[in-house]
Amino acid sequence: MRRLIISALAATLAVLPTPALAETKALTGEESRYPHAIRLEHGPNRGDVLVTLDRWQTVDILRANRQGKKFKKIASFSDALATHVQCCGHLYELPQQVGDMPAGTVLWSGTVGLRAEIMRARIWRSFDAGETWEYLSECATADNLAGLWEPELSVDARGRLNCYFSDESLKGHSQYIGRTHSTDGVRWSAKEKIVAVQPGWYRPGMPHVKKLPTGEYYLSYEMCGPPKTFCEAVRRISKDGVDWGDPAAYGTRQVAVSGKYFLHTPSITLAPNGTPQGRMILIGQVLVGPDGKIDPGNGRTMFVSDSGGKGGWYEAPAPVEVPKASDEHCRHFHPTAVASLDGRSIIQFASDYTADESACVTSWGTGSLPPFPS
């Protein structure tokens, strides 16, 4: 998935002062990684929290009530094509009817394949808040034996279901962010470029899309390649989720007022009841300072914006600490979070190795968000 390695971490990491946090707990205690979580907004389970965990060829689905006090595994499934790996899964709840699927249908998108198999982005659906699942469709396929990763779903202003993905199979690009779209979730358009930059060895990836309270759409992604800001978290904004501008444009760095920024696997969350532009929380795998060196708050920090992610990011302590976070496929790889219903606290999920480093497991914890601006 990743062909480049960042500089080694500093040997000693200072600890930031933090307010009291709830105890961090393991979700299942089993091998798991790449968590993704959403809060349901429709149906009898409205307010509940769903989280998925990748367990190589199996996806586990856990659910908690709206308070998020206790998570229970409610389902698992494996794609028949996941011979080697079933990877990089994202959850999405339909905000409106798409085809024969009503608002509140939960979708899971991930990739299968690898090694000598063509990689495919596959979608599964659940009509009962994650308890039972059935295969829906395939939204993208690699053009050759190169990788296809991290599919992300979003409904645009035209009512089309969009599938964004990181694609390594286009000639002239080590990786680009592509998209297909569908009016029914079954039949998909041809692939199109959303972020495809030069030089071609740059690697935009890890797309996350959110619709802001303003009606605009926010695309967060990592841009791997530049030597001084390797895999930095950047963003684009679209008025309709259809037109994201020139695919060759680099994007705008998501940087805190302190000058710090995240490297690798940026994940964004919207908090309700915030500002008119929207309160957004950003977490990434590795935190660096303005000089590009590992920051003492690495693995302990999240960013908060009350301007819809357009600027003014400020730092806050992360509920789950992964102090040795680095560019690899367990420690803090793709952390995720959901906000409380009042937007004043957050539940975070992050992966790390067990004490003896024999397994990668995912834990969760809760913490307070800064007060809303007056």
KATA-V709402 format. One record per residue. N is the residue number from 1. PHI is phi in radians with two decimals (none if undefined). OMEGA is omega in whole degrees, -180 to 180 (none if undefined). Layout:
# KATA-V709402
N,PHI,OMEGA ; N,PHI,OMEGA
This chain:
# KATA-V709402
1,none,-175 ; 2,-2.26,-175 ; 3,-1.85,-177 ; 4,-2.11,-179 ; 5,-2.20,178 ; 6,-1.35,-180 ; 7,-1.04,-178 ; 8,-1.09,178 ; 9,-1.19,173 ; 10,-1.10,-174 ; 11,-1.18,-177 ; 12,-2.13,179 ; 13,-2.05,177 ; 14,-1.25,-179 ; 15,-1.79,177 ; 16,-1.30,172 ; 17,-1.17,-178 ; 18,-2.35,173 ; 19,-1.25,-180 ; 20,-1.08,179 ; 21,-2.08,174 ; 22,-1.14,179 ; 23,-1.04,176 ; 24,-1.36,-176 ; 25,-2.25,174 ; 26,-1.30,180 ; 27,-1.23,-179 ; 28,-2.25,-174 ; 29,1.43,179 ; 30,-1.57,173 ; 31,-0.92,-180 ; 32,-2.88,-180 ; 33,-2.81,178 ; 34,0.88,179 ; 35,-1.23,170 ; 36,-2.53,-173 ; 37,-2.36,174 ; 38,-2.45,171 ; 39,-1.87,-177 ; 40,-1.22,-176 ; 41,-2.09,-177 ; 42,-2.42,170 ; 43,1.32,-176 ; 44,-1.14,179 ; 45,-1.72,180 ; 46,-0.95,-179 ; 47,1.72,179 ; 48,-1.18,179 ; 49,-1.88,174 ; 50,-1.92,175 ; 51,-2.42,175 ; 52,-1.96,178 ; 53,-2.22,175 ; 54,-1.52,177 ; 55,-2.22,-178 ; 56,1.06,-177 ; 57,-1.74,-179 ; 58,-2.31,174 ; 59,-1.91,175 ; 60,-1.78,178 ; 61,-2.06,178 ; 62,-2.08,-179 ; 63,-2.45,174 ; 64,-2.34,177 ; 65,-1.26,-171 ; 66,-1.08,178 ; 67,-1.33,178 ; 68,1.12,-178 ; 69,-1.53,-176 ; 70,-2.60,-179 ; 71,-1.82,-179 ; 72,-2.20,175 ; 73,-1.24,-177 ; 74,-1.94,-179 ; 75,-2.91,170 ; 76,-2.53,174 ; 77,-2.63,177 ; 78,-2.31,177 ; 79,-1.34,-179 ; 80,-1.07,-179 ; 81,-1.59,-177 ; 82,-1.47,-178 ; 83,-1.14,-178 ; 84,-1.88,-177 ; 85,-2.76,171 ; 86,-2.18,-159 ; 87,-2.25,160 ; 88,1.05,-174 ; 89,-1.41,175 ; 90,-2.12,175 ; 91,-1.72,176 ; 92,-2.68,174 ; 93,-1.83,-179 ; 94,-1.09,178 ; 95,-1.42,-177 ; 96,-2.75,179 ; 97,-1.10,173 ; 98,-2.35,-176 ; 99,1.07,179 ; 100,-1.65,-178 ; 101,-1.74,-179 ; 102,-1.32,171 ; 103,-0.94,-178 ; 104,1.72,173 ; 105,-1.10,-180 ; 106,-1.69,180 ; 107,-2.03,171 ; 108,-2.07,178 ; 109,-2.15,179 ; 110,-2.73,-179 ; 111,-2.01,176 ; 112,-2.24,179 ; 113,2.14,179 ; 114,1.60,-178 ; 115,1.05,-176 ; 116,-1.67,-178 ; 117,-2.05,172 ; 118,-1.15,180 ; 119,-1.44,-175 ; 120,-2.38,173 ; 121,-1.63,-173 ; 122,-2.05,-177 ; 123,-2.14,173 ; 124,-2.02,-178 ; 125,-2.35,177 ; 126,-2.37,177 ; 127,-1.71,-175 ; 128,-2.25,174 ; 129,1.06,172 ; 130,1.68,-177 ; 131,-1.40,176 ; 132,-2.30,-174 ; 133,-2.34,174 ; 134,-2.46,179 ; 135,-1.18,-179 ; 136,-1.90,-173 ; 137,-2.93,178 ; 138,-2.06,-173 ; 139,-1.65,178 ; 140,-2.84,179 ; 141,-2.39,176 ; 142,-1.13,-179 ; 143,-1.43,180 ; 144,-2.73,-178 ; 145,-1.48,176 ; 146,-1.31,-173 ; 147,-1.42,173 ; 148,-2.48,-166 ; 149,-2.35,161 ; 150,0.97,178 ; 151,-1.14,-178 ; 152,-2.25,-176 ; 153,-1.88,178 ; 154,-2.83,175 ; 155,-1.67,-178 ; 156,-1.51,-176 ; 157,-1.17,177 ; 158,-1.54,-179 ; 159,1.49,179 ; 160,-1.52,172 ; 161,-1.45,-180 ; 162,-1.83,175 ; 163,-2.10,177 ; 164,-1.71,-176 ; 165,-2.76,175 ; 166,-1.77,-169 ; 167,-2.13,179 ; 168,-1.71,-168 ; 169,-1.76,180 ; 170,-1.67,180 ; 171,-1.03,179 ; 172,1.63,179 ; 173,-2.36,174 ; 174,-1.07,175 ; 175,-2.85,174 ; 176,-2.48,173 ; 177,-1.67,179 ; 178,-1.95,180 ; 179,-2.67,164 ; 180,-2.17,178 ; 181,-2.45,-175 ; 182,-2.62,176 ; 183,-1.63,-178 ; 184,-2.33,-179 ; 185,1.38,-178 ; 186,-2.00,180 ; 187,-1.73,-173 ; 188,-2.05,179 ; 189,-1.25,171 ; 190,-1.20,179 ; 191,-1.23,175 ; 192,-2.34,-180 ; 193,-1.43,172 ; 194,-1.91,174 ; 195,-2.33,-180 ; 196,-2.52,-168 ; 197,-1.88,172 ; 198,-2.02,2 ; 199,-1.15,-172 ; 200,-1.14,179 ; 201,-1.48,170 ; 202,-1.16,-172 ; 203,-2.27,171 ; 204,-1.22,-178 ; 205,-2.93,-180 ; 206,0.95,-178 ; 207,-1.25,171 ; 208,-2.29,-178 ; 209,-2.18,176 ; 210,-2.32,172 ; 211,-1.58,-177 ; 212,-1.46,177 ; 213,-1.01,179 ; 214,-1.30,-174 ; 215,1.64,177 ; 216,-1.31,178 ; 217,-2.05,-174 ; 218,-2.05,178 ; 219,-1.93,175 ; 220,-1.83,179 ; 221,-2.74,175 ; 222,-1.78,176 ; 223,-2.07,-179 ; 224,-1.64,178 ; 225,2.39,-178 ; 226,-0.99,-172 ; 227,-1.12,-176 ; 228,-1.57,-178 ; 229,-2.33,-171 ; 230,-1.00,178 ; 231,1.04,179 ; 232,-1.27,180 ; 233,-1.43,-180 ; 234,-2.26,-178 ; 235,-2.61,168 ; 236,-2.33,177 ; 237,-2.26,180 ; 238,-2.16,179 ; 239,-1.31,-174 ; 240,-2.42,-177 ; 241,1.26,178 ; 242,-1.85,-178 ; 243,-1.74,179 ; 244,-1.83,179 ; 245,1.50,-177 ; 246,-1.12,179 ; 247,-1.00,-177 ; 248,-1.39,179 ; 249,-1.23,-174 ; 250,-1.26,-173 ; 251,1.99,-177 ; 252,-1.86,-179 ; 253,-1.11,173 ; 254,-1.58,-171 ; 255,-2.21,178 ; 256,-1.30,178 ; 257,-1.07,177 ; 258,-1.34,-177 ; 259,1.63,179 ; 260,-1.33,178 ; 261,-2.68,-178 ; 262,-1.70,170 ; 263,-2.00,172 ; 264,1.34,170 ; 265,0.74,178 ; 266,-1.19,-179 ; 267,-2.29,-177 ; 268,-2.04,180 ; 269,-2.38,174 ; 270,-1.73,177 ; 271,-1.86,179 ; 272,-1.32,174 ; 273,1.03,-180 ; 274,-1.71,-178 ; 275,-1.49,179 ; 276,-0.99,179 ; 277,-1.42,178 ; 278,1.86,173 ; 279,-1.52,-179 ; 280,-2.16,176 ; 281,-1.97,-180 ; 282,-2.11,174 ; 283,-2.25,177 ; 284,-2.28,-175 ; 285,-1.27,-175 ; 286,-2.28,178 ; 287,-1.81,177 ; 288,-2.20,178 ; 289,-1.49,180 ; 290,-1.00,180 ; 291,-1.50,180 ; 292,1.43,180 ; 293,-1.61,-179 ; 294,-0.97,-178 ; 295,-1.54,177 ; 296,-1.00,179 ; 297,-1.50,-179 ; 298,-0.98,180 ; 299,1.31,-177 ; 300,-2.28,-167 ; 301,-2.28,168 ; 302,-2.25,177 ; 303,-1.88,177 ; 304,-2.25,176 ; 305,-2.24,175 ; 306,-1.83,178 ; 307,-2.13,179 ; 308,1.11,178 ; 309,1.31,-177 ; 310,-1.53,-180 ; 311,2.67,177 ; 312,1.22,176 ; 313,-1.10,174 ; 314,-2.22,-172 ; 315,-1.53,174 ; 316,-2.56,180 ; 317,-1.22,178 ; 318,-1.46,-179 ; 319,-1.10,179 ; 320,-1.87,-179 ; 321,-1.72,174 ; 322,-2.24,-169 ; 323,-1.13,178 ; 324,-1.76,-178 ; 325,-0.91,-179 ; 326,-2.67,-177 ; 327,-1.35,174 ; 328,-2.71,-164 ; 329,-1.68,172 ; 330,-2.32,-172 ; 331,-1.02,175 ; 332,1.07,180 ; 333,-1.35,-179 ; 334,1.00,172 ; 335,-1.15,-178 ; 336,-2.50,-177 ; 337,-2.74,169 ; 338,-2.31,179 ; 339,-1.55,174 ; 340,-1.20,-177 ; 341,-1.15,178 ; 342,-1.65,177 ; 343,1.27,-175 ; 344,-1.85,177 ; 345,-2.52,-174 ; 346,-2.54,171 ; 347,-1.91,-179 ; 348,-1.99,177 ; 349,-2.20,-180 ; 350,-2.65,-178 ; 351,-1.84,177 ; 352,-2.78,178 ; 353,-1.37,171 ; 354,-1.14,-175 ; 355,-0.99,179 ; 356,-1.59,178 ; 357,1.01,180 ; 358,-1.53,-178 ; 359,-2.69,174 ; 360,-1.77,-180 ; 361,-2.28,-177 ; 362,-1.91,180 ; 363,-2.09,179 ; 364,-2.43,178 ; 365,-2.82,-179 ; 366,-2.07,177 ; 367,-2.75,-179 ; 368,-1.44,171 ; 369,-1.67,177 ; 370,-1.05,178 ; 371,-1.03,176 ; 372,-1.16,176 ; 373,-1.05,180 ; 374,-1.40,none
